[in-house]
Amino acid sequence: MPHPARQEYVGDSRRLLLAFDIGTTFSGISYSILDPGNVPKILPVTRFPSQEQVGGDSKIPTVIYYDADGKVCSIGAQTLKDGTEADAEDFGWSKARWFKLHLRPKPPPGSVLNTIQSQEELPALPPNKTVVEIFADYMSYLHSCAKKYIEETHGATLWTSLEEDIIYVLTHPNGWGGPQQAQMRQAVVKAGLVADTDVGRSRVTFVTEGEASLHFCLTNGLAIGGDSNASSVLIVDAGGGTIDLTAYSKLPYNLYEEIAIPQCHFQGAAYVTIRAEKYFKDLLGKSRFSQDVETLVTRFDRNTKHVFNRDDEPLHIQFTSHSARDPALNIRGGRITIAGQDVATFFEPSVSCIVEAIKKQTASAYTVFLVGGFAASNWLFDKVREQVELLGITVSRPDTHVNKAVADGAVSFYLDRAVISRVSRLTYGLEVFEKYNPTNPEHAKREHRASVHPATGVRVLYGAFSTILPKNTRVKSDREFRKSFYWSAVNPRELRSKEIDILSYRGTGINIRWIDDPDLYPTVCTVKADTSILKPKVSASPTGKKYYEIFYDVILMFGLTELKAQIAYMQDGVEQRGPAQVIYVG
């Protein structure tokens, strides 16, 4: 059953929605003009400066060249112009490519990463440039491209009337969370797209690439599970850097909920190129062609990789002077000949990664949809389908526009909100203390942590873990999780603000009760609350010493695409709510 017709926009004023899909290798922009009373349409930006001659292309390279002073010399579509690479070499420009992957989360303590995922495999960032600064430069460029296109398509007056209140939707891989979102929002501010205020930052929202891809499939009429309310779908977004898998179950009224923790694997198209580069360096590194390896890798990445579809035919890549010849290296007329079986090995780890990941998440999946720029590879699609359909699972992909699925889907996410619940990635909670009880064996063996509370004079035991949300819990987008707290101090001025660290549990234990290994309980973020409005209660310690207490709840909303927090307190018998700021740890 297709997704129901989109509803009319119910806002009270006209607004512009811009979705930026900043991919590892390619990026895209989609947008929607929100007119009260009209049904919004999803529109792509299909012309970019320096790429006007390429009709209808919705993607541009995620590449920036900087000079020695850190100034942008060439960016995005401009980098495809003839002579750019020669200029970069002549003028000593630094190239920022695949910079998105430098933003990825640090691995959990004790985890064993695939060596291909190690930071050393990635191209270094340009000198004196942070990943946030590079993101800001690229976002500023995307913004200027959107402005030029929309002005040309809809008129300059429309852009001018809406540019001060644009809604931005940014996409990111499934494996990213609050810290990465915070850095991306910081880049939007640095780019000057929104003000560094609560109102400005609120105009930026996020969606995972997996969820955006689901919305793309729905809005493009792809049949998901027939008419059965119990049917499920697995979205596999194969991009330049990551392979994102998200499993959904269809509910009545064409709504969806996540049914498993989304997966994110670093085996996208860029890693095929990394393996090709290693192959070429091993083959030519000690030959007179060693200086041509970079050109060879570029030609492979831009041309050969995308058209490869048979392993029983050799491939030919022109990469050096037509007079160059070396039969021992299969080089004739400046072209190198590579066996199809060798090229297949560049793809094999990515194919295996996708197949194994699908096996882990298809307990209830009805259909697998393969989307994303890497999905356009016929070799990848055919090899994945061959192995997965042996399991009785149908694998499909959109006929066209797989490379703009995420940008279009990000607009649909904001407009349609088809996903109403998500699965918690980790166990979240906080450190608390308990009144020490020497007869409790768990307390007794941790007696070294016990101490007298400075305000109440009671002996307490620190290092207990209080779970707010267990891992693998299905959480509706409007569900709140709250914990009640009290805070005691001798001086009431200490109670005017409170910072609470939200921890995540990264271990494999089941009975998570005590923080015996702090490395397994890293701080995810800090909730900073203004409690100055609360009136302290005056109490007395066992020794008669006066102290002050406040009582409040911390409310967390995990079912959204971004963690939200509030504090709640009672005032004259009525619950009041105040804002709470979420500050992420890097």
Secondary structure, 3 states (H helix, E strand, C coil): CCCCCCCCECCCCCEEEEEEEECCCEEEEEEEEECECCCCCCEECCCCCCCCCCCCCCCEECEEEECCCCCEEEEHHHHHCCCHHHHHHHHCCEEEECHHHHHCCCCCCCCCCCHHHCHHHCCCCCCCCCHHHHHHHHHHHHHHHHHHHHHHHHCHHHHHHHHHHCEEEEEECCCCCHHHHHHHHHHHHHCCCCCCCHHHHCCEEEEEHHHHHHHHHHHCCCCCCCCCCCCEEEEEEECCCCEEEEEEEEEHHHEEEECCCCEEECCCHHHHHHHHHHHHHHHHCCCCCHHHHHHHHHHHHHHHHHHCCCCCCCEEEECCCCCCCEHHHCEECCEEEECHHHHHHHHHHHHHHHHHHHHHHCCCCCEEEEECHHHHCHHHHHHHHHHHHCCCCEEECCCCCHHHHHHHHHHHHHHHCCEEEEECCCEEEEEEEEECCCCCHHHHCCHHHEEECCCCCCEEEEEEEEEEECCCCEEECCCCEEEEEEEEECCHHHHCEEEEEEEEECCCCCCCCECCCHHHCCEEEEEEEECCCCCCEEEECCCCCEEEEEEEEEEEECCCCCCEEEEEEEECCEEEEEEEEEEECC
